[in-house]
């Protein structure tokens, strides 16, 4: 069997089954961040993300925006756990003929967004490679009472999102705003049962919450916020790289959330035997087969 036959998530499960952790690890593989013991009031958050030339960006893209994105996606992971980003290290794989001007712009994108979100760049590594590879590892912190993971959704919860979906390939994926402010507002003012950031597609990332929470869901076509760049409903549901928050909250919490236009309801968490369905604009129930980006 090859990794293409096994698939990205099958490969992750294969690695996870062989990984053992000690009691200092609250949550290991399987969420947006690893969660580690820190002190009586806080947890440490730990995440990493890799960008590869030809997969996540091209050399025709603005190197400034590529650098910005490399940091922003890890900030988004920290936000989805309701945390605050603090430190990162950056590893670069570079062809020998890489222009210094390219690297200066790349690093300016990294340093500008790090400064904006109060992230300290504290080191990294360099290696020769046949194409540009950027790997960022980031540490954050979250109050124990505020931590949100993927596994707490309950039947009856309302599903919310921030922002709009679709058309990310047009350039949004390089310019998105990590929803740190919105996540911290949720952490301080509401009880959120489960949360994820939408990197691989709305249906695919919602399915991660459903699997880990052992629940089903229904979402409504008329409630999906489509961006002006979206070419279709399918694009909005499956394209990914919006890096918006998707989360579940109880009905009493939802009533309060509806007062804030930053948070938009799109559906409801159901019992597991309901499955995962979309109600179309004409009222027809359609079974959803989650789709989105996968590497293999």
MARTI-903338 format. One record per residue: chain; z, x negated, y of N, C-alpha, C in turn. Coordinates in pm, whole numbers, always signed. Each point is the difference from the previous one (the first is absolute). Example, Ala and Ser with C-alpha at 12.3 -4.5 7.8 and 13.67 -1.06 7.14 Angstrom:
<pts>
{"A"; {+780; -1319; -569}; {+0; +89; +119}; {+0; -90; +120}} {"A"; {-72; +35; +105}; {+6; -82; +119}; {+73; +77; +109}} 
</pts>
This chain:
<pts>
{"A"; {+0; -84; -120}; {+0; +84; +120}; {+0; -87; +125}} {"A"; {-72; +42; +103}; {-3; -71; +128}; {+86; +74; +103}} {"A"; {+28; -67; +114}; {+79; +66; +103}; {-78; +116; +62}} {"A"; {-134; -7; -3}; {-79; +113; +51}; {+23; +123; -87}} {"A"; {+7; -20; -132}; {+24; +112; -91}; {+143; +52; +15}} {"A"; {+95; -90; +22}; {+140; +41; +13}; {+26; +67; +134}} {"A"; {-65; -49; +107}; {+17; +57; +133}; {+117; -63; +74}} {"A"; {-3; +15; +134}; {+102; -62; +84}; {+140; +47; -36}} {"A"; {+19; +132; -13}; {+135; +51; -22}; {+47; -26; -142}} {"A"; {-95; -4; -95}; {+36; -39; -135}; {+44; -145; -7}} {"A"; {-66; -86; +79}; {+38; -140; +4}; {+138; -18; +61}} {"A"; {+28; +77; +107}; {+133; -5; +62}; {+107; +40; -100}} {"A"; {-26; +108; -75}; {+98; +46; -100}; {+18; -106; -109}} {"A"; {-107; -70; -36}; {+9; -105; -102}; {+93; -112; +47}} {"A"; {-16; -41; +127}; {+88; -102; +56}; {+144; +52; +10}} {"A"; {+14; +125; +47}; {+133; +56; +22}; {+79; +7; -130}} {"A"; {-67; +34; -109}; {+69; +12; -129}; {+55; -132; -50}} {"A"; {-53; -110; +53}; {+44; -132; -43}; {+98; -64; +99}} {"A"; {+37; +74; +103}; {+85; -54; +107}; {+142; +53; -11}} {"A"; {+97; -89; +1}; {+141; +37; -2}; {+67; -50; +128}} {"A"; {+87; +80; +57}; {+70; -40; +123}; {+151; +14; -20}} {"A"; {+76; -68; +87}; {+146; +9; -11}; {+53; +108; +94}} {"A"; {+131; +10; +10}; {+63; +110; +74}; {-15; -11; +151}} {"A"; {-51; -112; +49}; {-23; -13; +144}; {-123; +78; +45}} {"A"; {-84; +42; -97}; {-123; +73; +31}; {+25; +150; -14}} {"A"; {-7; +71; +113}; {+17; +145; -1}; {-128; +68; -46}} {"A"; {-114; -48; +50}; {-131; +52; -39}; {-97; -115; -6}} {"A"; {-64; -18; -113}; {-98; -106; -14}; {-141; +52; +18}} {"A"; {-89; -38; -88}; {-139; +42; +8}; {-13; +152; -10}} {"A"; {-96; +56; +73}; {-27; +143; -13}; {+19; +79; +127}} {"A"; {+37; -65; +109}; {+14; +70; +127}; {-71; -82; +107}} {"A"; {+10; +42; +126}; {-65; -75; +107}; {+69; -133; +26}} {"A"; {+130; -6; -26}; {+76; -124; +16}; {+96; -15; -117}} {"A"; {+32; -124; -34}; {+117; -24; -84}; {+124; +18; +87}} {"A"; {+107; +52; -61}; {+125; +25; +71}; {+109; -86; -63}} {"A"; {+63; -83; +81}; {+98; -96; -50}; {+135; +21; +68}} {"A"; {+108; -31; -72}; {+133; +8; +60}; {+11; -99; +115}} {"A"; {+67; +42; +109}; {+20; -90; +113}; {+146; -1; +42}} {"A"; {+52; +114; +50}; {+141; +10; +35}; {+44; +145; -18}} {"A"; {+119; +33; +46}; {+56; +134; -25}; {-79; +111; +69}} {"A"; {-70; -33; +106}; {-68; +103; +78}; {-151; +0; -12}} {"A"; {-58; -113; -45}; {-145; -17; +6}; {-59; -53; -130}} {"A"; {-127; +32; -20}; {-79; -60; -106}; {-103; -94; +63}} {"A"; {-43; -99; -78}; {-112; -85; +36}; {-127; +60; -58}} {"A"; {-107; +5; +79}; {-130; +45; -47}; {-93; -121; -11}} {"A"; {-85; +0; -102}; {-87; -115; -27}; {-136; +53; -44}} {"A"; {-108; -40; +68}; {-133; +46; -36}; {-101; -111; +21}} {"A"; {-117; +13; -62}; {-108; -96; +23}; {-134; +72; -9}} {"A"; {-97; -50; +74}; {-135; +57; +1}; {-102; -111; +15}} {"A"; {-115; +18; -66}; {-106; -100; +3}; {-129; +61; +53}} {"A"; {-65; -71; +90}; {-133; +38; +48}; {-100; -106; -46}} {"A"; {-114; +45; -52}; {-100; -91; -54}; {-135; +28; +66}} {"A"; {-62; -105; +48}; {-133; +12; +58}; {-97; +62; -101}} {"A"; {-75; +99; +46}; {-94; +68; -88}; {+57; +121; -69}} {"A"; {+133; +13; +1}; {+67; +116; -58}; {+66; +83; +110}} {"A"; {+83; -65; +82}; {+77; +68; +104}; {-56; -21; +140}} {"A"; {-87; -97; +17}; {-64; -27; +128}; {-122; -88; -23}} {"A"; {-83; -12; +103}; {-114; -91; -5}; {+10; -96; +118}} {"A"; {-79; -105; -3}; {+1; -96; +110}; {-69; +55; +124}} {"A"; {-62; +117; -13}; {-57; +68; +117}; {+107; +76; +78}} {"A"; {+114; +27; -65}; {+111; +67; +67}; {+67; -94; +99}} {"A"; {+66; +59; +99}; {+74; -80; +98}; {+113; -75; -70}} {"A"; {+2; -134; +7}; {+110; -73; -64}; {+137; +37; +59}} {"A"; {+2; +34; +128}; {+126; +45; +62}; {+52; +124; -72}} {"A"; {-90; +99; -23}; {+41; +124; -65}; {+34; -22; -148}} {"A"; {-70; -93; -65}; {+33; -32; -139}; {+141; -57; -8}} {"A"; {+33; -93; +91}; {+134; -56; +4}; {+105; +105; +28}} {"A"; {-31; +87; +95}; {+91; +110; +33}; {+27; +87; -122}} {"A"; {-108; +37; -72}; {+14; +86; -117}; {+86; -66; -108}} {"A"; {-18; -132; -19}; {+75; -71; -105}; {+150; +18; +17}} {"A"; {+47; +2; +124}; {+142; +22; +26}; {+34; +149; +0}} {"A"; {-90; +81; +55}; {+27; +143; +17}; {+21; +73; -132}} {"A"; {-74; -39; -105}; {+15; +73; -125}; {+138; -23; -63}} {"A"; {+56; -119; +20}; {+136; -24; -51}; {+104; +72; +85}} {"A"; {-22; +7; +131}; {+88; +81; +87}; {-2; +145; -46}} {"A"; {-118; +50; -37}; {-13; +137; -48}; {+80; +23; -128}} {"A"; {-1; -99; -91}; {+81; +11; -122}; {+149; +11; +34}} {"A"; {+46; -84; +91}; {+140; +4; +42}; {+33; +135; +62}} {"A"; {-93; +52; +82}; {+21; +130; +65}; {+14; +111; -103}} {"A"; {-79; -4; -107}; {+4; +108; -98}; {+132; +6; -75}} {"A"; {+77; -107; +5}; {+136; +1; -55}; {+105; +23; +108}} {"A"; {-47; +34; +122}; {+86; +29; +116}; {+69; -123; +57}} {"A"; {-54; -117; -30}; {+66; -123; +42}; {-54; -59; +128}} {"A"; {+51; -118; +32}; {-44; -77; +117}; {-49; -136; -49}} {"A"; {-122; -40; +34}; {-50; -132; -43}; {+69; -111; +77}} {"A"; {+22; -114; -66}; {+73; -108; +66}; {-69; -137; -11}} {"A"; {-42; -40; -120}; {-53; -134; -20}; {-123; +5; -91}} {"A"; {-93; -94; +22}; {-112; -10; -94}; {-46; -145; -14}} {"A"; {-61; -29; -114}; {-72; -125; -22}; {-145; +36; -32}} {"A"; {-91; -90; +39}; {-143; +26; -11}; {-65; -113; -78}} {"A"; {-71; +33; -108}; {-77; -98; -76}; {-148; +26; +22}} {"A"; {-77; -108; +24}; {-142; +10; +26}; {-79; -84; -99}} {"A"; {-103; +61; -60}; {-100; -74; -74}; {-126; -6; +86}} {"A"; {-52; -122; +24}; {-106; -17; +100}; {-111; -91; -51}} {"A"; {-127; +39; +22}; {-110; -93; -26}; {+8; -119; +96}} {"A"; {-49; -115; -43}; {+10; -122; +82}; {-80; +8; +130}} {"A"; {-104; +86; +2}; {-83; +11; +119}; {+46; +110; +96}} {"A"; {+120; +53; -20}; {+53; +104; +90}; {+16; -57; +141}} {"A"; {-52; +75; +98}; {+7; -44; +139}; {+143; +16; +55}} {"A"; {+43; -97; +78}; {+133; +8; +60}; {+11; +118; +96}} {"A"; {-110; +35; +66}; {+1; +115; +89}; {+32; +129; -74}} {"A"; {-54; +13; -122}; {+30; +115; -85}; {+150; +6; -30}} {"A"; {+56; -115; -37}; {+142; -5; -35}; {+89; +28; +120}} {"A"; {-39; -49; +118}; {+78; +25; +121}; {+7; +150; +29}} {"A"; {-113; +68; -14}; {-3; +145; +24}; {+77; +75; -109}} {"A"; {-14; -45; -124}; {+73; +61; -111}; {+150; -8; +24}} {"A"; {+46; -119; +37}; {+144; -17; +19}; {+50; +72; +125}} {"A"; {-84; +11; +102}; {+43; +77; +118}; {+22; +146; -35}} {"A"; {-87; +56; -85}; {+22; +137; -47}; {+130; +15; -75}} {"A"; {+30; -100; -85}; {+126; +2; -74}; {+120; -12; +93}} {"A"; {-6; -94; +93}; {+115; -27; +86}; {+23; +113; +101}} {"A"; {-107; +62; +50}; {+17; +108; +97}; {+71; +120; -62}} {"A"; {-45; +42; -119}; {+64; +118; -60}; {+140; -34; -50}} {"A"; {+21; -125; -44}; {+134; -41; -42}; {+97; +5; +117}} {"A"; {-46; -45; +115}; {+83; +6; +120}; {+28; +146; +39}} {"A"; {-101; +85; -8}; {+15; +141; +36}; {+104; +70; -86}} {"A"; {+4; -32; -130}; {+92; +67; -92}; {+122; -85; -35}} {"A"; {+20; -108; +77}; {+119; -84; -16}; {+11; -61; -139}} {"A"; {-114; -45; -52}; {-6; -70; -128}; {-9; -149; +26}} {"A"; {+84; -78; -66}; {-2; -145; +13}; {-89; -61; -107}} {"A"; {-104; -74; +41}; {-81; -76; -95}; {+72; -133; -24}} {"A"; {+45; -22; -123}; {+91; -113; -26}; {-59; -106; -93}} {"A"; {-128; +9; -33}; {-60; -103; -85}; {-115; +55; -79}} {"A"; {-41; -77; -103}; {-112; +41; -84}; {-56; -115; -80}} {"A"; {-128; +14; -38}; {-64; -101; -83}; {-149; +3; +27}} {"A"; {-67; -113; -25}; {-145; -12; +17}; {-62; -54; -127}} {"A"; {-121; +50; -31}; {-73; -50; -116}; {-149; +12; +26}} {"A"; {-77; -90; -56}; {-144; +13; +5}; {-46; +110; -94}} {"A"; {-106; +72; +39}; {-52; +109; -81}; {-146; +24; +38}} {"A"; {-74; +70; -86}; {-140; +23; +32}; {-22; +119; +93}} {"A"; {+105; +78; +29}; {-5; +105; +102}; {+139; +20; +58}} {"A"; {+5; +69; +113}; {+127; +15; +70}; {+91; +98; -74}} {"A"; {+122; -43; -27}; {+103; +83; -60}; {+126; -9; +86}} {"A"; {+59; +115; +31}; {+121; +5; +83}; {+107; +74; -78}} {"A"; {+110; -64; -25}; {+112; +63; -72}; {+125; -3; +88}} {"A"; {+59; +116; +22}; {+119; +12; +84}; {+115; +53; -84}} {"A"; {+113; -70; +3}; {+124; +49; -61}; {+98; +28; +112}} {"A"; {+63; +118; -3}; {+84; +43; +112}; {+135; +51; -48}} {"A"; {+104; -37; +73}; {+135; +51; -20}; {+34; +99; +110}} {"A"; {+71; +105; -40}; {+52; +97; +96}; {+141; +38; -38}} {"A"; {+55; +90; +78}; {+136; +47; -23}; {+3; +151; +21}} {"A"; {+80; +70; -79}; {+16; +144; +17}; {+144; +38; -28}} {"A"; {+54; +90; +79}; {+133; +53; -26}; {+0; +73; -134}} {"A"; {+105; -17; -77}; {+4; +63; -133}; {-20; +150; +7}} {"A"; {+56; +64; +102}; {-9; +145; +13}; {-141; +45; +38}} {"A"; {-85; -91; +48}; {-133; +36; +48}; {-112; -29; -99}} {"A"; {+26; -77; -105}; {-105; -43; -92}; {-78; +119; -56}} {"A"; {-134; -8; +6}; {-86; +101; -63}; {-92; -69; -99}} {"A"; {-8; +55; -121}; {-88; -50; -104}; {-95; +111; -43}} {"A"; {-71; -22; -107}; {-99; +98; -46}; {+56; +102; -98}} {"A"; {+120; -18; -47}; {+46; +74; -117}; {+96; +116; +28}} {"A"; {+12; +45; +126}; {+100; +101; +31}; {-52; +138; +35}} {"A"; {-132; +23; -13}; {-56; +131; +35}; {+49; +108; -96}} {"A"; {+24; +120; +54}; {+55; +111; -79}; {-85; +125; +18}} {"A"; {-12; +84; -104}; {-74; +125; +15}; {+54; +80; +119}} {"A"; {-91; +52; +80}; {+38; +72; +121}; {-9; -83; +126}} {"A"; {-1; -134; -16}; {-18; -87; +117}; {-136; +27; +65}} {"A"; {-6; -18; +130}; {-126; +7; +73}; {-56; -140; +16}} {"A"; {-130; -13; -20}; {-69; -129; +12}; {-55; -14; +141}} {"A"; {+33; -111; +65}; {-45; -28; +136}; {-80; -130; +3}} {"A"; {-83; -13; +104}; {-68; -126; +29}; {+7; -27; +149}} {"A"; {-21; -125; +36}; {-27; -36; +139}; {-151; -22; +15}} {"A"; {-50; +11; +121}; {-137; -38; +31}; {-106; +85; -65}} {"A"; {-118; -58; -17}; {-115; +68; -58}; {-67; -91; -102}} {"A"; {-92; +58; -78}; {-52; -69; -118}; {-153; +3; -5}} {"A"; {-54; -106; -63}; {-144; -12; -18}; {-64; -93; +102}} {"A"; {-112; -58; -40}; {-78; -83; +91}; {+58; -136; +29}} {"A"; {+93; -47; -81}; {+64; -128; +30}; {-98; -116; -5}} {"A"; {-107; +14; -82}; {-97; -107; -14}; {-74; -26; +130}} {"A"; {+2; +96; +93}; {-69; -16; +128}; {+69; -101; +90}} {"A"; {+116; -47; -40}; {+71; -100; +79}; {+146; +30; +22}} {"A"; {+41; +124; -30}; {+142; +38; +16}; {+92; -90; -80}} {"A"; {-46; -45; -117}; {+86; -79; -88}; {+40; -133; +62}} {"A"; {-71; -42; +103}; {+34; -125; +69}; {+85; +23; +124}} {"A"; {+11; +126; +44}; {+61; +29; +130}; {+120; +94; -9}} {"A"; {+41; +37; -120}; {+105; +101; -16}; {+133; -47; +58}} {"A"; {+82; +98; +34}; {+135; -26; +50}; {+100; +24; -112}} {"A"; {+74; -101; -45}; {+104; +24; -101}; {+99; +104; +52}} {"A"; {+35; +97; -84}; {+81; +113; +45}; {+150; -32; -7}} {"A"; {+35; -115; +55}; {+140; -43; -3}; {+88; +89; +86}} {"A"; {-45; +33; +120}; {+79; +85; +90}; {+24; +136; -65}} {"A"; {-106; +60; -57}; {+15; +130; -64}; {+94; -6; -119}} {"A"; {-10; -107; -79}; {+86; -15; -118}; {+146; -15; +41}} {"A"; {+25; -79; +102}; {+138; -19; +45}; {+56; +128; +61}} {"A"; {-83; +77; +68}; {+45; +131; +51}; {+37; +93; -114}} {"A"; {-80; -3; -107}; {+32; +80; -118}; {+132; -44; -61}} {"A"; {+19; -131; -10}; {+121; -55; -62}; {+125; +39; +78}} {"A"; {-11; +0; +131}; {+118; +26; +83}; {+29; +148; +16}} {"A"; {-105; +85; -7}; {+22; +141; +35}; {-15; +99; -113}} {"A"; {-48; -44; -118}; {-32; +94; -106}; {+38; -59; -136}} {"A"; {+3; +86; -101}; {+18; -45; -138}; {-134; +11; -70}} {"A"; {-62; -113; -26}; {-131; -4; -65}; {+21; -34; -147}} {"A"; {-59; +82; -89}; {+23; -18; -143}; {-89; -104; -65}} {"A"; {-123; -16; +49}; {-92; -99; -56}; {-104; -33; +106}} {"A"; {-50; -126; -1}; {-99; -40; +99}; {-85; -115; -53}} {"A"; {-125; -6; +50}; {-94; -104; -36}; {-94; -18; +118}} {"A"; {-64; -117; +14}; {-106; -11; +99}; {-134; +12; -71}} {"A"; {-97; +62; +66}; {-128; +30; -64}; {-94; -118; +20}} {"A"; {-4; -84; -101}; {-90; -116; +4}; {-121; +19; -91}} {"A"; {+18; +67; -112}; {-107; +12; -100}; {-65; +137; -6}} {"A"; {+42; +95; +83}; {-55; +135; -1}; {+111; +102; -8}} {"A"; {-15; +110; +74}; {+107; +100; +8}; {+34; +56; -138}} {"A"; {-101; +40; -80}; {+32; +58; -131}; {+58; -104; -94}} {"A"; {-53; -120; +4}; {+51; -104; -90}; {+143; -39; +34}} {"A"; {+30; -15; +130}; {+135; -40; +38}; {+100; +114; -17}} {"A"; {-42; +123; +25}; {+88; +113; -30}; {+29; +7; -149}} {"A"; {-100; -33; -83}; {+23; +4; -145}; {+105; -100; -44}} {"A"; {+17; -111; +76}; {+106; -96; -34}; {+137; +65; +20}} {"A"; {+16; +76; +110}; {+125; +72; +21}; {+23; +102; -111}} {"A"; {-106; +72; -36}; {+14; +103; -104}; {+40; -61; -134}} {"A"; {-60; -113; -35}; {+31; -64; -127}; {+144; -50; -2}} {"A"; {+40; -69; +106}; {+134; -58; +1}; {+109; +106; +18}} {"A"; {-32; +111; +66}; {+98; +107; +20}; {-5; +104; -111}} {"A"; {-101; -11; -88}; {-18; +94; -112}; {-13; +144; +50}} {"A"; {-94; +19; +93}; {-26; +131; +60}; {-150; +22; +11}} {"A"; {-39; +122; +42}; {-138; +33; +32}; {-13; +25; +149}} {"A"; {-118; +44; +43}; {-19; +27; +142}; {-122; +88; +22}} {"A"; {+3; +70; +113}; {-117; +72; +50}; {-21; -42; +145}} {"A"; {-126; -30; +34}; {-34; -28; +139}; {-112; +95; +41}} {"A"; {-15; +21; +130}; {-90; +103; +52}; {-111; -64; +84}} {"A"; {-123; +33; -35}; {-114; -55; +72}; {+11; +22; +151}} {"A"; {+42; +120; +40}; {+5; +34; +142}; {+107; -78; +76}} {"A"; {+92; -64; -73}; {+108; -74; +66}; {-23; -151; +1}} {"A"; {-103; -48; -69}; {-24; -145; -5}; {-55; -45; +136}} {"A"; {+70; -85; +74}; {-50; -45; +130}; {-111; -104; -17}} {"A"; {-123; +41; +26}; {-114; -90; -14}; {-30; -69; +132}} {"A"; {-22; -130; -8}; {-35; -75; +121}; {-142; +31; +43}} {"A"; {-32; -31; +124}; {-137; +25; +49}; {-100; -89; -72}} {"A"; {+48; -108; -63}; {-89; -89; -74}; {-24; +46; -144}} {"A"; {+78; +97; -48}; {-13; +45; -139}; {-135; +66; -22}} {"A"; {-66; -33; -110}; {-132; +58; -27}; {+10; +124; -87}} {"A"; {+115; +22; -64}; {+17; +115; -88}; {+147; +15; -36}} {"A"; {+34; +113; -62}; {+136; +19; -51}; {+29; -106; -106}} {"A"; {-96; -28; -86}; {+19; -101; -104}; {+34; -136; +61}} {"A"; {-65; -34; +110}; {+29; -124; +71}; {+144; +0; +49}} {"A"; {+44; +111; +59}; {+136; +9; +52}; {+104; -9; -111}} {"A"; {-31; +55; -115}; {+96; +3; -111}; {+8; -132; -76}} {"A"; {-109; -77; +1}; {-8; -110; -97}; {-37; -137; +57}} {"A"; {-37; -9; +127}; {-54; -128; +47}; {+106; -108; +13}} {"A"; {+119; +34; +52}; {+109; -98; +11}; {-12; -90; +121}} {"A"; {+96; -93; +8}; {+10; -98; +109}; {+29; +64; +135}} {"A"; {+60; +120; +0}; {+48; +56; +126}; {+138; -54; +36}} {"A"; {+77; -34; -102}; {+136; -52; +17}; {+88; +98; +80}} {"A"; {-22; +130; -25}; {+87; +103; +54}; {+115; +24; -98}} {"A"; {+106; +61; +49}; {+113; +37; -86}; {-28; +133; -68}} {"A"; {+39; +10; -126}; {-4; +124; -76}; {+139; +17; -60}} {"A"; {+65; +116; +27}; {+139; +13; -44}; {+36; +144; -34}} {"A"; {+110; +15; -72}; {+48; +130; -43}; {+141; +24; +53}} {"A"; {+23; +121; +50}; {+132; +36; +54}; {+32; +144; -40}} {"A"; {+129; +30; -13}; {+43; +134; -38}; {-40; +101; +106}} {"A"; {+1; +128; -34}; {-40; +104; +96}; {+87; +3; +125}} {"A"; {+133; -12; -12}; {+81; -5; +124}; {-39; -117; +89}} {"A"; {-26; -117; -59}; {-45; -115; +78}; {-139; +26; +58}} {"A"; {-85; +66; -79}; {-136; +27; +44}; {-3; +88; +125}} {"A"; {+91; +95; +8}; {+5; +86; +118}; {+23; -81; +127}} {"A"; {+82; -102; -11}; {+24; -87; +115}; {-120; -91; +27}} {"A"; {-62; -48; -107}; {-115; -90; +15}; {-118; +70; +66}} {"A"; {-15; +130; -22}; {-113; +73; +56}; {+2; +3; +152}} {"A"; {+115; -31; +60}; {+10; -2; +146}; {-62; -126; +60}} {"A"; {-30; -98; -87}; {-56; -127; +46}; {-146; -10; -44}} {"A"; {-96; -3; +93}; {-142; -2; -38}; {-44; -128; -70}} {"A"; {+86; -104; -2}; {-35; -123; -72}; {-3; +21; -150}} {"A"; {+68; +104; -50}; {+13; +22; -143}; {-67; +132; -35}} {"A"; {-101; -6; -89}; {-85; +116; -29}; {+15; +42; -146}} {"A"; {+34; +127; -27}; {+13; +45; -139}; {-138; +18; -64}} {"A"; {-12; -40; -126}; {-128; +17; -70}; {+17; +69; -135}} {"A"; {+124; +23; -46}; {+16; +60; -130}; {+145; +7; -44}} {"A"; {+20; +19; -130}; {+134; +21; -54}; {+13; -71; -135}} {"A"; {+118; -53; -25}; {+33; -55; -132}; {+32; +115; -95}} {"A"; {-58; -6; -120}; {+17; +104; -101}; {+66; -59; -125}} {"A"; {+32; +85; -96}; {+50; -49; -128}; {-112; -75; -72}} {"A"; {+37; -89; -89}; {-96; -91; -62}; {-108; +74; -78}} {"A"; {+35; +115; -61}; {-100; +70; -81}; {-108; +69; +84}} {"A"; {+18; +5; +132}; {-103; +57; +87}; {-119; -94; +10}} {"A"; {+25; -129; -9}; {-106; -98; +17}; {-19; -36; +147}} {"A"; {-120; -43; +33}; {-34; -44; +136}; {-126; +75; +40}} {"A"; {+11; +87; +102}; {-112; +89; +34}; {-27; +3; +150}} {"A"; {-123; +31; +32}; {-44; +24; +137}; {-39; +147; +12}} {"A"; {+50; +67; +105}; {-45; +135; +31}; {-109; -13; +106}} {"A"; {-123; +41; -37}; {-114; -15; +90}; {+8; +100; +114}} {"A"; {-88; -15; +97}; {+1; +89; +117}; {-29; +145; -37}} {"A"; {-62; +22; -116}; {-24; +138; -44}; {+106; +50; -97}} {"A"; {+108; -75; -17}; {+113; +44; -80}; {-7; -36; -147}} {"A"; {-101; -77; -41}; {-14; -36; -142}; {+85; -122; -33}} {"A"; {+71; +6; -112}; {+80; -113; -46}; {-87; -96; -80}} {"A"; {+5; -127; +36}; {-81; -103; -66}; {+93; -109; -51}} {"A"; {-10; -33; -127}; {+78; -111; -54}; {-47; -131; +61}} {"A"; {+94; -82; +44}; {-34; -128; +62}; {+12; -111; -102}} {"A"; {-106; -78; -8}; {+5; -126; -74}; {+10; -110; +106}} {"A"; {+117; -61; +14}; {+18; -96; +109}; {-106; -109; +1}} {"A"; {-53; -25; +119}; {-100; -105; +19}; {+40; -86; +118}} {"A"; {-57; -117; +7}; {+26; -91; +109}; {-43; -139; -40}} {"A"; {+34; -97; +83}; {-43; -137; -26}; {+82; -63; -112}} {"A"; {-70; -65; -91}; {+67; -84; -99}; {-78; -132; -8}} {"A"; {+69; -108; -34}; {-63; -131; +0}; {-80; -27; -126}} {"A"; {+29; +73; -109}; {-70; -29; -127}; {-52; +130; -60}} 
</pts>
